[in-house]
Amino acid sequence: MHFSVDNFDKLDKFFRRNLINSVTGFKSLNLVGTQNNNGLTNLAPFSQVFHIGASPAYIGLLIRPDSVERHTLDNIEFTKFYTLNHVLSSFYKQAHQSSARYHVSEFEATGLTPEYSSLLPAPYVKEANIKIGLQFEQRNDIRLNGTILIIGSIQELFVPDDCIGEDGMIDLEKAGTITCSGLDTYHTTQKLARLSYAKPDKDLFEI
Amino acid sequence: MHFSVDNFDKLDKFFRRNLINSVTGFKSLNLVGTQNNNGLTNLAPFSQVFHIGASPAYIGLLIRPDSVERHTLDNIEFTKFYTLNHVLSSFYKQAHQSSARYHVSEFEATGLTPEYSSLLPAPYVKEANIKIGLQFEQRNDIRLNGTILIIGSIQELFVPDDCIGEDGMIDLEKAGTITCSGLDTYHTTQKLARLSYAKPDKDLFEI
Protein backbone atom coordinates (compact mmCIF):
# COMPACT_ATOMS: atom_id res chain seq x y z
CA MET A 1 0.00 0.00 0.00
CA HIS A 2 1.43 3.35 -1.00
CA PHE A 3 0.43 6.74 0.38
CA SER A 4 1.95 9.95 -0.91
CA VAL A 5 1.86 13.56 0.13
CA ASP A 6 -0.65 14.20 -2.65
CA ASN A 7 -3.32 11.96 -1.18
CA PHE A 8 -2.65 12.49 2.57
CA ASP A 9 -5.11 15.37 2.60
CA LYS A 10 -7.85 13.15 1.21
CA LEU A 11 -7.47 10.57 3.97
CA ASP A 12 -10.07 10.52 6.72
CA LYS A 13 -8.76 12.48 9.74
CA PHE A 14 -8.86 9.54 12.16
CA PHE A 15 -7.37 7.17 9.61
CA ARG A 16 -4.46 9.56 9.07
CA ARG A 17 -3.97 10.10 12.80
CA ASN A 18 -3.73 6.35 13.45
CA LEU A 19 -1.50 5.80 10.42
CA ILE A 20 1.02 8.52 11.28
CA ASN A 21 1.04 7.67 14.98
CA SER A 22 1.88 4.04 14.29
CA VAL A 23 4.31 4.40 11.41
CA THR A 24 7.39 5.38 13.43
CA GLY A 25 7.63 1.99 15.16
CA PHE A 26 7.44 0.78 18.76
CA LYS A 27 7.69 3.34 21.54
CA SER A 28 8.64 3.64 25.18
CA LEU A 29 5.80 3.91 27.65
CA ASN A 30 6.14 5.99 30.80
CA LEU A 31 3.71 7.47 33.27
CA VAL A 32 4.73 11.03 34.08
CA GLY A 33 4.00 12.03 37.69
CA THR A 34 3.69 15.68 38.72
CA GLN A 35 1.85 17.85 41.20
CA ASN A 36 0.52 21.40 41.08
CA ASN A 37 1.09 24.30 43.46
CA ASN A 38 -1.67 23.00 45.76
CA GLY A 39 -0.11 19.52 45.94
CA LEU A 40 -2.77 17.97 43.68
CA THR A 41 -1.07 15.05 41.95
CA ASN A 42 -1.29 14.32 38.22
CA LEU A 43 -0.42 11.24 36.20
CA ALA A 44 -0.38 10.85 32.40
CA PRO A 45 1.01 8.30 29.94
CA PHE A 46 3.70 9.45 27.48
CA SER A 47 5.18 7.47 24.63
CA GLN A 48 7.55 10.19 23.49
CA VAL A 49 10.43 10.00 25.97
CA PHE A 50 14.01 9.74 24.76
CA HIS A 51 17.68 9.87 25.56
CA ILE A 52 19.30 13.28 25.06
CA GLY A 53 22.66 12.71 26.74
CA ALA A 54 24.47 10.47 29.23
CA SER A 55 26.82 12.96 30.87
CA PRO A 56 25.16 15.02 32.15
CA ALA A 57 22.20 12.65 32.04
CA TYR A 58 19.39 14.35 30.13
CA ILE A 59 16.01 12.97 29.06
CA GLY A 60 13.60 14.56 26.58
CA LEU A 61 9.81 14.55 26.74
CA LEU A 62 7.70 15.65 23.79
CA ILE A 63 4.40 17.36 24.59
CA ARG A 64 1.61 18.27 22.18
CA PRO A 65 0.21 21.69 23.13
CA ASP A 66 -3.43 20.87 22.43
CA SER A 67 -3.81 17.87 24.69
CA VAL A 68 -4.66 16.71 28.17
CA GLU A 69 -0.88 16.54 28.61
CA ARG A 70 -1.06 20.27 29.23
CA HIS A 71 -1.55 19.74 32.98
CA THR A 72 1.72 17.86 33.03
CA LEU A 73 3.49 20.75 31.31
CA ASP A 74 2.02 23.35 33.66
CA ASN A 75 3.07 21.33 36.70
CA ILE A 76 6.60 20.76 35.40
CA GLU A 77 7.07 24.46 34.69
CA PHE A 78 5.68 25.45 38.07
CA THR A 79 7.37 22.92 40.39
CA LYS A 80 10.43 22.16 38.18
CA PHE A 81 10.24 18.44 39.02
CA TYR A 82 8.61 15.33 37.53
CA THR A 83 8.97 11.56 37.53
CA LEU A 84 8.97 8.89 34.81
CA ASN A 85 7.63 5.46 35.70
CA HIS A 86 7.89 2.46 33.36
CA VAL A 87 4.58 0.70 32.75
CA LEU A 88 4.25 -3.04 33.53
CA SER A 89 1.70 -5.47 32.11
CA SER A 90 0.15 -5.66 35.61
CA PHE A 91 -1.13 -2.07 35.40
CA TYR A 92 -1.16 -1.05 31.72
CA LYS A 93 -4.95 -0.67 31.72
CA GLN A 94 -4.76 1.79 34.60
CA ALA A 95 -1.94 3.60 32.79
CA HIS A 96 -4.13 3.88 29.67
CA GLN A 97 -7.09 5.05 31.75
CA SER A 98 -4.98 7.85 33.25
CA SER A 99 -5.13 9.58 29.85
CA ALA A 100 -8.82 10.44 30.42
CA ARG A 101 -9.68 14.07 31.21
CA TYR A 102 -10.18 13.89 34.97
CA HIS A 103 -10.89 16.77 37.33
CA VAL A 104 -9.45 14.76 40.24
CA SER A 105 -5.98 13.22 40.56
CA GLU A 106 -5.41 10.34 38.11
CA PHE A 107 -3.85 8.44 41.03
CA GLU A 108 -7.16 8.54 42.83
CA ALA A 109 -9.16 7.84 39.66
CA THR A 110 -7.12 4.80 38.56
CA GLY A 111 -6.12 3.34 41.91
CA LEU A 112 -2.37 3.67 41.30
CA THR A 113 -0.38 4.64 44.40
CA PRO A 114 1.65 7.86 44.77
CA GLU A 115 5.00 7.50 46.50
CA TYR A 116 7.63 10.15 47.34
CA SER A 117 11.38 10.26 47.75
CA SER A 118 13.11 12.89 49.86
CA LEU A 119 14.86 14.37 46.83
CA LEU A 120 12.02 15.96 44.89
CA PRO A 121 8.39 17.14 45.11
CA ALA A 122 6.80 14.93 42.46
CA PRO A 123 4.97 11.63 42.94
CA TYR A 124 6.35 8.30 41.76
CA VAL A 125 4.10 5.35 40.92
CA LYS A 126 4.62 2.79 43.66
CA GLU A 127 3.58 -0.09 41.37
CA ALA A 128 6.39 0.67 38.86
CA ASN A 129 9.77 -1.12 38.91
CA ILE A 130 11.90 1.44 37.10
CA LYS A 131 11.49 5.07 38.15
CA ILE A 132 13.33 8.24 37.20
CA GLY A 133 13.25 11.54 39.09
CA LEU A 134 13.91 14.59 36.92
CA GLN A 135 14.56 18.29 37.31
CA PHE A 136 13.30 20.59 34.55
CA GLU A 137 16.20 22.11 32.61
CA GLN A 138 15.01 23.55 29.32
CA ARG A 139 11.93 24.07 27.19
CA ASN A 140 12.35 23.97 23.41
CA ASP A 141 9.39 25.15 21.36
CA ILE A 142 9.23 23.61 17.92
CA ARG A 143 8.08 26.45 15.71
CA LEU A 144 6.82 24.18 12.94
CA ASN A 145 3.69 23.07 14.81
CA GLY A 146 3.85 24.20 18.43
CA THR A 147 5.10 20.90 19.84
CA ILE A 148 7.17 21.33 23.00
CA LEU A 149 10.34 19.43 23.88
CA ILE A 150 10.99 19.44 27.63
CA ILE A 151 14.47 18.41 28.75
CA GLY A 152 15.16 17.29 32.29
CA SER A 153 18.27 16.20 34.15
CA ILE A 154 18.14 12.90 36.02
CA GLN A 155 18.21 13.43 39.77
CA GLU A 156 17.77 9.81 40.79
CA LEU A 157 16.98 6.37 39.42
CA PHE A 158 15.34 3.32 40.94
CA VAL A 159 16.01 -0.01 39.22
CA PRO A 160 15.54 -3.53 40.65
CA ASP A 161 18.93 -4.95 41.72
CA ASP A 162 18.65 -8.09 39.62
CA CYS A 163 17.86 -6.13 36.43
CA ILE A 164 21.18 -4.26 36.06
CA GLY A 165 24.12 -5.92 34.34
CA GLU A 166 27.74 -5.44 35.41
CA ASP A 167 28.15 -2.97 32.56
CA GLY A 168 25.13 -0.86 33.55
CA MET A 169 22.73 -2.21 30.91
CA ILE A 170 19.20 -2.59 32.28
CA ASP A 171 17.33 -5.78 31.39
CA LEU A 172 13.99 -4.11 30.62
CA GLU A 173 12.33 -7.40 29.77
CA LYS A 174 13.25 -8.89 33.15
CA ALA A 175 12.00 -5.70 34.83
CA GLY A 176 8.65 -6.23 33.08
CA THR A 177 8.68 -2.97 31.11
CA ILE A 178 6.28 -3.05 28.16
CA THR A 179 6.22 -1.16 24.86
CA CYS A 180 3.40 0.41 22.85
CA SER A 181 2.44 1.24 19.27
CA GLY A 182 0.11 3.81 17.81
CA LEU A 183 -2.13 5.53 20.33
CA ASP A 184 -3.58 2.58 22.18
CA THR A 185 -1.82 -0.77 21.63
CA TYR A 186 0.40 -2.50 24.19
CA HIS A 187 3.02 -5.24 23.77
CA THR A 188 5.43 -7.32 25.84
CA THR A 189 8.80 -8.18 24.29
CA GLN A 190 10.98 -11.20 23.65
CA LYS A 191 14.73 -10.76 23.33
CA LEU A 192 16.39 -11.71 20.04
CA ALA A 193 19.98 -10.91 21.05
CA ARG A 194 22.42 -8.38 22.37
CA LEU A 195 25.12 -7.70 19.79
CA SER A 196 28.77 -6.70 20.11
CA TYR A 197 30.02 -3.24 19.10
CA ALA A 198 30.10 -3.04 15.29
CA LYS A 199 33.43 -2.50 13.54
CA PRO A 200 34.29 -2.77 9.84
CA ASP A 201 35.76 -6.16 8.91
CA LYS A 202 34.91 -7.71 12.28
CA ASP A 203 32.19 -10.30 12.78
CA LEU A 204 29.41 -9.55 15.26
CA PHE A 205 28.88 -11.88 18.19
CA GLU A 206 26.14 -12.17 20.81
CA ILE A 207 26.91 -10.82 24.28
CA MET B 1 19.14 -0.20 43.38
CA HIS B 2 19.20 3.56 43.79
CA PHE B 3 21.42 6.00 41.90
CA SER B 4 21.35 9.71 42.59
CA VAL B 5 22.82 12.76 40.96
CA ASP B 6 25.49 12.81 43.68
CA ASN B 7 26.99 9.49 42.70
CA PHE B 8 26.46 9.60 38.89
CA ASP B 9 29.86 11.22 38.48
CA LYS B 10 31.53 8.36 40.31
CA LEU B 11 30.06 5.73 37.99
CA ASP B 12 32.33 4.19 35.38
CA LYS B 13 31.81 5.97 32.04
CA PHE B 14 30.64 2.88 30.14
CA PHE B 15 28.41 1.75 33.01
CA ARG B 16 26.72 5.14 33.04
CA ARG B 17 26.36 5.21 29.26
CA ASN B 18 24.62 1.82 29.23
CA LEU B 19 22.47 2.71 32.23
CA ILE B 20 21.21 6.03 30.84
CA ASN B 21 20.72 4.65 27.34
CA SER B 22 18.54 1.82 28.59
CA VAL B 23 16.54 3.60 31.29
CA THR B 24 14.03 5.37 29.03
CA GLY B 25 12.41 2.10 27.88
CA PHE B 26 11.98 0.34 24.54
CA LYS B 27 12.68 2.30 21.36
CA SER B 28 11.80 2.33 17.70
CA LEU B 29 14.43 1.03 15.31
CA ASN B 30 14.82 2.52 11.85
CA LEU B 31 17.55 2.48 9.25
CA VAL B 32 18.00 5.97 7.82
CA GLY B 33 18.93 5.98 4.13
CA THR B 34 20.64 8.98 2.53
CA GLN B 35 23.11 9.80 -0.22
CA ASN B 36 25.73 12.50 -0.63
CA ASN B 37 26.26 14.94 -3.49
CA ASN B 38 28.20 12.29 -5.44
CA GLY B 39 25.40 9.75 -5.10
CA LEU B 40 27.29 7.66 -2.51
CA THR B 41 24.63 5.98 -0.39
CA ASN B 42 24.69 5.86 3.41
CA LEU B 43 22.74 3.76 5.88
CA ALA B 44 22.69 4.06 9.68
CA PRO B 45 20.47 2.71 12.49
CA PHE B 46 18.56 5.22 14.62
CA SER B 47 16.50 4.50 17.72
CA GLN B 48 15.45 8.08 18.32
CA VAL B 49 12.65 8.64 15.81
CA PHE B 50 9.30 10.02 16.90
CA HIS B 51 5.96 11.46 15.97
CA ILE B 52 5.84 15.27 15.84
CA GLY B 53 2.47 15.81 14.16
CA ALA B 54 -0.17 14.09 12.01
CA SER B 55 -1.38 17.00 9.90
CA PRO B 56 0.92 18.00 8.36
CA ALA B 57 2.68 14.69 8.95
CA TYR B 58 6.01 15.42 10.67
CA ILE B 59 8.58 13.02 12.06
CA GLY B 60 11.51 13.92 14.33
CA LEU B 61 14.98 12.38 14.30
CA LEU B 62 17.46 13.03 17.11
CA ILE B 63 21.15 13.14 16.15
CA ARG B 64 24.13 13.25 18.47
CA PRO B 65 26.76 15.61 17.00
CA ASP B 66 29.80 13.56 17.95
CA SER B 67 28.88 10.33 16.24
CA VAL B 68 29.06 8.36 13.03
CA GLU B 69 25.52 9.64 12.49
CA ARG B 70 27.15 12.84 11.28
CA HIS B 71 27.26 11.52 7.68
CA THR B 72 23.51 11.12 7.83
CA LEU B 73 23.09 14.71 9.00
CA ASP B 74 25.40 16.09 6.29
CA ASN B 75 23.52 14.17 3.61
CA ILE B 76 20.09 15.28 4.85
CA GLU B 77 21.16 18.91 4.92
CA PHE B 78 22.71 18.69 1.47
CA THR B 79 20.08 16.70 -0.45
CA LYS B 80 17.05 17.59 1.76
CA PHE B 81 15.71 14.02 1.55
CA TYR B 82 16.02 10.81 3.58
CA THR B 83 14.21 7.55 4.20
CA LEU B 84 13.23 5.59 7.32
CA ASN B 85 13.07 1.82 7.06
CA HIS B 86 11.74 -0.40 9.85
CA VAL B 87 14.09 -3.20 10.85
CA LEU B 88 12.89 -6.84 10.72
CA SER B 89 14.31 -9.80 12.61
CA SER B 90 15.52 -11.17 9.24
CA PHE B 91 18.14 -8.39 8.91
CA TYR B 92 18.71 -6.88 12.36
CA LYS B 93 22.33 -8.04 12.44
CA GLN B 94 23.03 -6.22 9.17
CA ALA B 95 21.22 -3.17 10.56
CA HIS B 96 23.44 -3.26 13.66
CA GLN B 97 26.56 -3.74 11.53
CA SER B 98 25.67 -0.62 9.51
CA SER B 99 26.62 1.46 12.59
CA ALA B 100 30.32 0.67 12.00
CA ARG B 101 32.52 3.48 10.65
CA TYR B 102 32.77 2.49 7.01
CA HIS B 103 34.47 4.41 4.22
CA VAL B 104 32.27 2.69 1.63
CA SER B 105 28.47 2.61 1.45
CA GLU B 106 26.89 0.66 4.31
CA PHE B 107 24.61 -0.93 1.71
CA GLU B 108 27.63 -2.45 0.04
CA ALA B 109 29.28 -3.34 3.34
CA THR B 110 26.26 -5.10 4.86
CA GLY B 111 24.63 -6.58 1.75
CA LEU B 112 21.35 -4.70 2.18
CA THR B 113 19.79 -3.54 -1.10
CA PRO B 114 19.19 0.11 -2.06
CA GLU B 115 15.91 0.83 -3.83
CA TYR B 116 14.53 4.12 -5.18
CA SER B 117 11.12 5.64 -5.74
CA SER B 118 10.51 8.35 -8.32
CA LEU B 119 9.60 10.88 -5.64
CA LEU B 120 12.90 11.51 -3.89
CA PRO B 121 16.69 11.10 -4.19
CA ALA B 122 17.37 8.91 -1.14
CA PRO B 123 17.73 5.13 -1.01
CA TYR B 124 15.16 2.88 0.65
CA VAL B 125 16.09 -0.54 2.05
CA LYS B 126 14.49 -3.11 -0.24
CA GLU B 127 14.40 -5.74 2.54
CA ALA B 128 12.20 -3.52 4.78
CA ASN B 129 8.39 -3.81 4.92
CA ILE B 130 7.51 -0.35 6.19
CA LYS B 131 9.29 2.59 4.58
CA ILE B 132 8.90 6.33 4.92
CA GLY B 133 10.21 8.97 2.51
CA LEU B 134 10.90 12.34 4.12
CA GLN B 135 11.76 15.87 3.10
CA PHE B 136 13.91 17.91 5.49
CA GLU B 137 11.92 20.77 7.04
CA GLN B 138 13.70 22.14 10.07
CA ARG B 139 16.81 21.74 12.21
CA ASN B 140 16.50 22.45 15.94
CA ASP B 141 19.76 22.69 17.86
CA ILE B 142 19.41 21.80 21.51
CA ARG B 143 21.67 24.29 23.26
CA LEU B 144 22.03 22.20 26.40
CA ASN B 145 24.40 19.65 24.85
CA GLY B 146 24.56 20.12 21.09
CA THR B 147 22.05 17.40 20.21
CA ILE B 148 20.23 18.09 16.95
CA LEU B 149 16.54 17.48 16.29
CA ILE B 150 15.81 17.11 12.58
CA ILE B 151 12.17 17.38 11.53
CA GLY B 152 10.98 16.05 8.19
CA SER B 153 7.63 15.99 6.44
CA ILE B 154 6.38 12.64 5.15
CA GLN B 155 6.39 12.53 1.35
CA GLU B 156 5.32 8.93 0.97
CA LEU B 157 4.73 5.73 2.93
CA PHE B 158 4.98 2.08 1.98
CA VAL B 159 3.10 -0.37 4.21
CA PRO B 160 2.08 -3.98 3.40
CA ASP B 161 -1.64 -4.11 2.45
CA ASP B 162 -2.55 -6.68 5.07
CA CYS B 163 -0.93 -4.71 7.91
CA ILE B 164 -3.22 -1.65 7.85
CA GLY B 165 -6.52 -1.68 9.71
CA GLU B 166 -9.69 0.00 8.47
CA ASP B 167 -8.98 2.88 10.85
CA GLY B 168 -5.41 3.41 9.63
CA MET B 169 -3.64 1.67 12.54
CA ILE B 170 -0.61 -0.29 11.36
CA ASP B 171 -0.14 -3.76 12.84
CA LEU B 172 3.62 -3.44 13.43
CA GLU B 173 3.87 -6.94 14.88
CA LYS B 174 2.32 -8.48 11.76
CA ALA B 175 4.67 -6.38 9.62
CA GLY B 176 7.61 -7.90 11.55
CA THR B 177 8.93 -4.61 12.94
CA ILE B 178 11.21 -5.14 15.95
CA THR B 179 12.13 -2.91 18.90
CA CYS B 180 15.41 -2.27 20.71
CA SER B 181 16.73 -1.31 24.14
CA GLY B 182 19.95 0.33 25.22
CA LEU B 183 22.60 0.58 22.52
CA ASP B 184 22.69 -2.97 21.25
CA THR B 185 19.75 -5.20 22.28
CA TYR B 186 16.94 -6.32 19.98
CA HIS B 187 13.48 -7.68 20.75
CA THR B 188 10.38 -8.95 18.97
CA THR B 189 6.98 -8.13 20.52
CA GLN B 190 3.81 -9.88 21.58
CA LYS B 191 0.55 -7.94 21.69
CA LEU B 192 -1.22 -7.60 25.03
CA ALA B 193 -4.24 -5.62 23.79
CA ARG B 194 -5.52 -2.59 21.98
CA LEU B 195 -7.64 -0.48 24.32
CA SER B 196 -10.60 1.82 23.70
CA TYR B 197 -10.33 5.61 24.08
CA ALA B 198 -10.20 6.45 27.80
CA LYS B 199 -12.98 8.55 29.33
CA PRO B 200 -13.74 9.27 33.00
CA ASP B 201 -16.41 6.93 34.43
CA LYS B 202 -16.37 4.66 31.40
CA ASP B 203 -14.90 1.16 31.42
CA LEU B 204 -12.14 0.32 28.93
CA PHE B 205 -12.69 -2.47 26.46
CA GLU B 206 -10.39 -4.26 24.01
CA ILE B 207 -10.69 -3.32 20.35
Interface residues (C-beta under 8 A of the other chain):
Chain A: M1 H2 F3 S4 V5 F8 L11 D12 K13 F14 F15 R16 R17 N18 L19 I20 N21 S22 V23 T24 G25 F26 K27 S28 L29 N30 Q48 V49 F50 H51 I52 G53 A54 S55 P56 A57 Y58 I59 G60 L62 R64 L84 H86 S89 Y92 K93 H96 Q97 S98 S99 A100 R101 Y102 H103 A109 L119 I130 I132 E137 Q138 N140 I142 R143 L144 N145 T147 L149 I151 S153 I154 Q155 E156 L157 F158 V159 P160 D161 I164 G165 D167 G168 M169 I170 L172 E173 T177 I178 T179 S181 G182 D184 T185 Y186 H187 T188 T189 Q190 K191 L192 A193 R194 L195 S196 Y197 A198 K199 P200 K202 L204 I207
Chain B: M1 H2 F3 S4 V5 F8 L11 D12 K13 F14 F15 R16 R17 N18 L19 I20 N21 S22 V23 T24 G25 F26 K27 S28 L29 N30 Q48 V49 F50 H51 I52 G53 A54 S55 P56 A57 Y58 I59 G60 L62 R64 L84 H86 S89 Y92 K93 H96 Q97 S98 S99 A100 R101 Y102 H103 A109 L119 I130 I132 E137 Q138 N140 I142 R143 L144 N145 T147 L149 I151 S153 I154 Q155 E156 L157 F158 V159 P160 D161 I164 G165 D167 G168 M169 I170 L172 E173 T177 I178 T179 S181 G182 D184 T185 Y186 H187 T188 T189 Q190 K191 L192 A193 R194 L195 S196 Y197 A198 K199 P200 K202 L204 I207
